Amino acid sequence: MGLTATTPLLLALAPYTWVLVVANFVAGVGVEQAGVAWYSTLNEQIPEDRLARVYAYDDLGSYLALPLAQFAAGPAVLLLGLHATLYAAAALILLATLAMVATPSIRALAPRPAEPLPASEDPVPH
């Protein structure tokens, strides 16, 4: 997730299209890897009867954060200037990622062992 900090950082330091395309591709691969891990973790750690509610809150938070950040960007540029706002955005992304990684309960997450299927539901005949 911290790879997404490269976009505002590169916009401030080297706003060249080819550099941004490569950086965003790499960041996008990283975001997708994190997304797979996130949804796998939700499915493993959240009880089935609460999973839909957790997904709903997760989506609400994700979809609400984007327009709020875009709304705040304009006033931030007017207040701080373009480069300072881009540096602040990169720092905020990195700090949020580091806070997540530094949380002991997140670092302690481990996949649950797979439960064997009953013989009647086993997809592979023996």
C-alpha atoms as a printed R data frame, in Angstrom:
    type eleno elety resid chain resno       x       y       z
1   ATOM     1    CA   MET     A     1   0.000   0.000   0.000
2   ATOM     2    CA   GLY     A     2   2.889   2.329   0.681
3   ATOM     3    CA   LEU     A     3   3.738   2.170  -3.025
4   ATOM     4    CA   THR     A     4   0.804   4.470  -3.720
5   ATOM     5    CA   ALA     A     5   2.806   7.247  -2.065
6   ATOM     6    CA   THR     A     6   5.010   7.292  -5.162
7   ATOM     7    CA   THR     A     7   2.310   9.044  -7.214
8   ATOM     8    CA   PRO     A     8   2.146  12.327  -5.275
9   ATOM     9    CA   LEU     A     9   5.880  12.166  -4.607
10  ATOM    10    CA   LEU     A    10   6.717  11.783  -8.289
11  ATOM    11    CA   LEU     A    11   4.206  14.475  -9.238
12  ATOM    12    CA   ALA     A    12   6.189  16.828  -6.998
13  ATOM    13    CA   LEU     A    13   9.669  15.657  -8.017
14  ATOM    14    CA   ALA     A    14   9.505  14.380 -11.602
15  ATOM    15    CA   PRO     A    15   6.153  14.983 -13.281
16  ATOM    16    CA   TYR     A    16   7.013  13.070 -16.456
17  ATOM    17    CA   THR     A    17   4.307  10.946 -18.018
18  ATOM    18    CA   TRP     A    18   6.430   7.830 -18.585
19  ATOM    19    CA   VAL     A    19   7.721   7.902 -14.995
20  ATOM    20    CA   LEU     A    20   4.175   8.251 -13.633
21  ATOM    21    CA   VAL     A    21   2.873   5.447 -15.862
22  ATOM    22    CA   VAL     A    22   5.544   3.019 -14.652
23  ATOM    23    CA   ALA     A    23   5.172   4.080 -11.006
24  ATOM    24    CA   ASN     A    24   1.388   3.785 -11.116
25  ATOM    25    CA   PHE     A    25   1.617   0.363 -12.740
26  ATOM    26    CA   VAL     A    26   3.920  -0.861  -9.967
27  ATOM    27    CA   ALA     A    27   1.719   0.763  -7.314
28  ATOM    28    CA   GLY     A    28  -1.378  -0.801  -8.897
29  ATOM    29    CA   VAL     A    29   0.162  -4.270  -8.714
30  ATOM    30    CA   GLY     A    30   0.952  -3.630  -5.054
31  ATOM    31    CA   VAL     A    31  -2.579  -2.399  -4.333
32  ATOM    32    CA   GLU     A    32  -4.077  -5.493  -5.973
33  ATOM    33    CA   GLN     A    33  -1.816  -7.762  -3.917
34  ATOM    34    CA   ALA     A    34  -2.945  -5.939  -0.783
35  ATOM    35    CA   GLY     A    35  -6.575  -6.213  -1.915
36  ATOM    36    CA   VAL     A    36  -6.338  -9.977  -2.288
37  ATOM    37    CA   ALA     A    37  -4.760 -10.241   1.153
38  ATOM    38    CA   TRP     A    38  -7.408  -7.912   2.635
39  ATOM    39    CA   TYR     A    39 -10.412  -9.797   1.271
40  ATOM    40    CA   SER     A    40  -8.868 -13.160   2.125
41  ATOM    41    CA   THR     A    41  -8.281 -11.951   5.680
42  ATOM    42    CA   LEU     A    42 -11.849 -10.671   5.978
43  ATOM    43    CA   ASN     A    43 -13.213 -14.007   4.803
44  ATOM    44    CA   GLU     A    44 -11.006 -15.920   7.234
45  ATOM    45    CA   GLN     A    45 -11.291 -13.711  10.313
46  ATOM    46    CA   ILE     A    46 -14.858 -12.363  10.290
47  ATOM    47    CA   PRO     A    47 -17.682 -14.694  11.332
48  ATOM    48    CA   GLU     A    48 -19.924 -15.579   8.389
49  ATOM    49    CA   ASP     A    49 -23.036 -14.036   9.954
50  ATOM    50    CA   ARG     A    50 -21.271 -10.635  10.187
51  ATOM    51    CA   LEU     A    51 -19.295 -10.677   6.964
52  ATOM    52    CA   ALA     A    52 -21.837  -8.793   4.816
53  ATOM    53    CA   ARG     A    53 -22.007  -5.961   7.352
54  ATOM    54    CA   VAL     A    54 -18.219  -5.714   7.528
55  ATOM    55    CA   TYR     A    55 -18.004  -5.623   3.725
56  ATOM    56    CA   ALA     A    56 -20.626  -2.862   3.650
57  ATOM    57    CA   TYR     A    57 -18.749  -0.724   6.176
58  ATOM    58    CA   ASP     A    58 -15.466  -1.403   4.380
59  ATOM    59    CA   ASP     A    59 -16.920  -0.252   1.062
60  ATOM    60    CA   LEU     A    60 -18.586   2.765   2.659
61  ATOM    61    CA   GLY     A    61 -15.304   3.879   4.193
62  ATOM    62    CA   SER     A    62 -13.396   3.305   0.968
63  ATOM    63    CA   TYR     A    63 -15.887   5.101  -1.260
64  ATOM    64    CA   LEU     A    64 -16.334   7.962   1.194
65  ATOM    65    CA   ALA     A    65 -12.606   8.574   1.656
66  ATOM    66    CA   LEU     A    66 -11.898   9.222  -2.032
67  ATOM    67    CA   PRO     A    67 -14.221  12.196  -2.600
68  ATOM    68    CA   LEU     A    68 -13.354  13.637   0.817
69  ATOM    69    CA   ALA     A    69  -9.656  13.567  -0.055
70  ATOM    70    CA   GLN     A    70 -10.359  15.120  -3.456
71  ATOM    71    CA   PHE     A    71 -12.488  17.784  -1.794
72  ATOM    72    CA   ALA     A    72  -9.684  18.602   0.664
73  ATOM    73    CA   ALA     A    73  -6.977  18.756  -2.026
74  ATOM    74    CA   GLY     A    74  -8.036  22.112  -3.471
75  ATOM    75    CA   PRO     A    75  -8.025  24.036  -0.186
76  ATOM    76    CA   ALA     A    76  -4.781  22.291   0.813
77  ATOM    77    CA   VAL     A    77  -3.084  23.502  -2.369
78  ATOM    78    CA   LEU     A    78  -4.327  27.042  -1.749
79  ATOM    79    CA   LEU     A    79  -3.158  26.938   1.859
80  ATOM    80    CA   LEU     A    80   0.133  25.024   1.561
81  ATOM    81    CA   GLY     A    81   1.062  25.243  -2.105
82  ATOM    82    CA   LEU     A    82   1.174  22.481  -4.700
83  ATOM    83    CA   HIS     A    83   4.480  20.842  -3.799
84  ATOM    84    CA   ALA     A    84   3.875  20.920  -0.044
85  ATOM    85    CA   THR     A    85   0.438  19.341  -0.560
86  ATOM    86    CA   LEU     A    86   1.918  16.574  -2.716
87  ATOM    87    CA   TYR     A    87   4.643  15.887  -0.137
88  ATOM    88    CA   ALA     A    88   2.029  15.880   2.631
89  ATOM    89    CA   ALA     A    89  -0.125  13.410   0.670
90  ATOM    90    CA   ALA     A    90   2.841  11.077   0.199
91  ATOM    91    CA   ALA     A    91   3.740  11.354   3.893
92  ATOM    92    CA   LEU     A    92   0.147  10.681   4.946
93  ATOM    93    CA   ILE     A    93   0.014   7.522   2.816
94  ATOM    94    CA   LEU     A    94   3.336   6.299   4.224
95  ATOM    95    CA   LEU     A    95   2.341   7.080   7.815
96  ATOM    96    CA   ALA     A    96  -0.967   5.249   7.445
97  ATOM    97    CA   THR     A    97   0.829   2.236   5.982
98  ATOM    98    CA   LEU     A    98   3.440   2.247   8.755
99  ATOM    99    CA   ALA     A    99   0.734   2.565  11.416
100 ATOM   100    CA   MET     A   100  -1.013  -0.471   9.981
101 ATOM   101    CA   VAL     A   101   2.190  -2.510   9.818
102 ATOM   102    CA   ALA     A   102   3.182  -1.440  13.351
103 ATOM   103    CA   THR     A   103  -0.090  -2.673  14.862
104 ATOM   104    CA   PRO     A   104   0.699  -5.917  16.723
105 ATOM   105    CA   SER     A   105  -2.729  -7.468  16.140
106 ATOM   106    CA   ILE     A   106  -2.342  -7.011  12.384
107 ATOM   107    CA   ARG     A   107   1.160  -8.448  12.333
108 ATOM   108    CA   ALA     A   108  -0.075 -11.430  14.371
109 ATOM   109    CA   LEU     A   109  -2.763 -12.399  11.858
110 ATOM   110    CA   ALA     A   110  -2.214 -15.855  10.442
111 ATOM   111    CA   PRO     A   111  -4.286 -17.907   8.037
112 ATOM   112    CA   ARG     A   112  -6.638 -20.345   9.668
113 ATOM   113    CA   PRO     A   113  -5.960 -23.965   8.823
114 ATOM   114    CA   ALA     A   114  -8.364 -25.377   6.266
115 ATOM   115    CA   GLU     A   115 -11.119 -27.541   7.672
116 ATOM   116    CA   PRO     A   116 -11.510 -30.877   5.902
117 ATOM   117    CA   LEU     A   117 -14.689 -31.272   3.891
118 ATOM   118    CA   PRO     A   118 -17.070 -34.066   4.835
119 ATOM   119    CA   ALA     A   119 -16.683 -37.074   2.533
120 ATOM   120    CA   SER     A   120 -20.035 -36.309   0.883
121 ATOM   121    CA   GLU     A   121 -18.817 -32.822  -0.177
122 ATOM   122    CA   ASP     A   122 -15.284 -33.767  -1.217
123 ATOM   123    CA   PRO     A   123 -14.876 -32.639  -4.861
124 ATOM   124    CA   VAL     A   124 -12.092 -35.146  -5.545
125 ATOM   125    CA   PRO     A   125 -13.258 -38.782  -5.628
126 ATOM   126    CA   HIS     A   126 -10.951 -41.235  -3.875
